[in-house]
């Protein structure tokens, strides 16, 4: 009989412990971080998520690789996600169709424009991932290409490979046509994942690239100079809903921990670890935070 009571008592203790654990987990509030569909943005989203989970009482759901800029933007405004990494030039030129300027002017416009949508940009990570155009060393040598203006002179002989949204964005190909008179023989819109392969396979001659992409280093490409300064500054940071920031003000200081620890070269190296070494973005992000003493 005593043995029976002992077993019943043990079961009760275990059940109470489990209920306690369960209720604690359920009471933890959750926010959702999204990202666009390229390596760097995914890496930044994981860094943000890791820092939030370490420094706050919030749980984080990760919805990475959502798609292009417009998809992530709509998800944020509809509250399907509450924050994600983005770039000042994209916000001003693509979302609000406004003129950009210097890095400071573009950042100030970003902060001002987003207030009408009750959005905030609390953390500016400090690196500029501007658009650029890239060619192989062979193509650069053949046509003596160093600048966008050089490219414009022979564009009618070449094929441009670009991501789908670049083909139609005002800060993409339409703007290049207007600014440089750059008109290619053909424009092939494609998923970002196959652009570099298309270039190395000779299916296209020129691609649009990001200055911090690891694939530039991997494929030893030539970056052409934007000699008329067409592409605006694209400084990376966090877009977050104002209602979420008001509810969890600790998020601002947490996200600011990424300020000053990233630059263009660091991002290119981190991107290359995923794109060429095959490492998981989540692991690369966490290892970097540990290396910087942030985890």
N, C-alpha and C positions, 0 to 999 in steps of 0.2 A: 504493500500500500504506500509506504514511504517513497519507494522507488517511482511509483506512478505519479505521486504528487511532485516529485523532483523533476520528472520529465515534463509534466504539464507546466511547471514553473519556468523551466528552461525555454520551452516553446513560447511562453508569454513574453519573456524577456527579449527573445529574438524577434518576435512580431513587433514589439514596441520599438525596437531599434530600427527595424526595416521601415516602419511607418514614419519614424523620425527622419530617417535619411530621405525617404521619398518626398515628404512634405517640404524638406529643405530644398530639394532639387526643384520641386514644382514652384516654389516661391521665388526662385531666381528669375529675374526679368530678362528678357531676350531682345536684342536688336539685331538687325540683318544688314550685313555689309555686302555690297555687290562689286562687280568689276567688269570692265570691258573684255574683249576677246583677244588680248595679246599679252605676252609674257610679263612685261613690266607692270602693267596694271594689275595683273593677278598677284604678282609678288608684293606690290604695295598693299593690296587688300589684305593679304595674309599677315603682313607686318602690323597693320592697323588692328586686325582682329586679335592677334597675339598680345599686343600691348594692352588692349581693352580688357581682355580676359585676365591678364596678370595684375593690372592696376585698379580695376574696379570690381564691383560685385555683379556685373552683368555677364550673361551668357551671350555668345555671338553665333548667329547662324551665317554661314558663308555661301553666298550665291555668286560664285566667280564665273567668268567666261560667259557673261550674259549675251554679248553681241557687240555691235558698234556703239558709237557715242549716243546716238538718238535713242537706242533701246535702254541704255543705262539711265539716261536723263529722264525718260518717261517713267521708268520704274521708280525712280526717286520721287518724282512729283506725285505719283499715284500712291506713294507710301508702301510699295511692294518691297523696297529696300529703304533704309534710313540714311545711309551714307556710302560713299565710294570715292576712290581717287580719280581726280581729273586734272585738267590743265587750263591755265588762264586763257591762252589763245583760243582754245576750243570753246570755252564758255562764252567769251566775248564775240568771236567771229561766227561760230557755228550756231550756238543756241540763241543768241540775241541779235545776230546779223549786224553787229556794230563794228566800227573801225577800231583796230588795235593801235598801240603806240609802243613806247619804250616798255621795258619790263615793269617799271613802277607804275606807269600810266595804265598798262593792261591789268595789273593787279588791282589798282584802285577802281577801274571800270568793273572788274569782276565783282568786287565787294558791293559796289553801288547797284549794279544791275540785278543781282540775285535777291536783293532785299524785297523787291516787289513779288517774288515768288516764295518769300519767307524761307530763304535758304541762306546758309552761311559758309564761309571759307576760312575756318579757324586756324588751319595749319598750312604753312607754305614750306614745303620740304627743302627747297633751296637749290634744285637743279632744273635745267632747262632742256626739255626733250623736244626740241623743235623738229618740224618736218625738214626733210632734205631730199635730194635726188642722188641716187647712187648708180654707178656703172662699173663694169669689170675693168681691170687694168688694160686689157686688150682694146676695149672700146674707147677708153680714154686716150690711149696712145694713137689709135687709128684716126680719130677725128680731132686730136689735140684739144681735148676737153678739160677745162679747169673751172669754168664758171657756168652759171645758168645761161648767160648770154651766149657763150660758146655753143652750148647745147641747142639753143633756139635756132641757130643758123643751119643746123643739120637735122633738126627734129623730124622734118618731113621724110627723112630716110630711115627713121628708127621707130621701134614699137615700144610703147610705154606699158608696163605692167603695174597696176595699182590696186589697192583695196577698193571695194565697192563704194564706200562712202567718200573716198578721196576724189573719185571721178565727178561727183556732183557738188561737193562742198564748196562754198565761196572761197574758203581759204585753201582750196585744193586746186585741181586741174583747171577749172574755169578761171580762177584768178591768175594762174600762170599764163594762160592764153592771153588774157587781157594785159598783164604787166609786161611780159616778155615777147609776146607775139609767137609763143611756142605752140606749134601745131604738129602733132606727131602723125606719122603715116597711119598708125592704128593705136587704139587704146584698148587694152585687155583688162577688164575689171575682174578681180579674183579674190579668193580668200587669202588673208595675210599669210597663212601657213604655207602656201605654195609659191609665193612671190619669189623668194630667193632661189628656190629650185628652178623656177622658170627662167630666171636670169642666168644661172650657171649652166642650164641645159641649152641656152641660146634661143628659147622661145620668145623672149623679150630682150630688149637692149638696155632699157632704163627702168628703174623701179623707184617708187616713193618709199622713203625709209624714215625712221626716227633716229635722231642723232645718238641715242644711247643704246640702240639695239645690238645685242651680242652677235647677231648674224653678220654684221658689217665686219667685225673682227675675224670671225670664223672664215668668211669667204674672201677676205683681203680685198675689199671693194674700195673704189675711189669715191669719196664724197665731193660733190661739186659745190662751189661757193655760190651762195645766193647773193650775187653782187649788187642787186638792186634792193635787197632787204625786203623781199616780198613776204616771206613767212614770218608771222608774228612770234613773240616769245611764248613758249609753252611751259611755264613753270608749274611743277606738280604740287598738288596739295589735296586737301580733303574737302569735298562738298558734303554738307550734312543739313538735314532739316532743322529749322530753328526751334520747332516744338520739341524735338528730341534733345537738342542741346540745352534748352531751358529745363527740361525734366531731369537731365543727367549732366549738370555743368562740369562734372569731373572729367568728361570726355575731352574738353578743350586742352587741359594741361596734359592729358594722356597722349593725345595725338601730336602735341607739340614736341614730344620726345623724339620724333623723327626729324625735327628741324636741325639742320647743321651737321647731320651724320651721313648724308647722301650727296654725291655729286655725279656729274655725267660719266666719269670713268668708272666709278664704283657701280653705277647702274648697268653700264655696258658689261662689266665683268659678271655681275649677278645674272643678267639676262643670258649671257653665254653659258653659264653653268646649267641652265635649264635647256636652252635651245641646242647646244652642241654636246654637252656632257650627259644629257638625259636625266638629270637630277629632278626631283619633284619640287615644284615651286614652293610648296608649303615648307619643305625641309630647308631649302635654300634661304627662305625668309627667316625662319626661326634660328638657323645657324648664324646668320648675319646679326640678328638682335643679340644673341648670346655673345658673339665676338665683341660687340660694342658695349657689353655690360648692361643691356636693357632687358634681358630675360634672366 
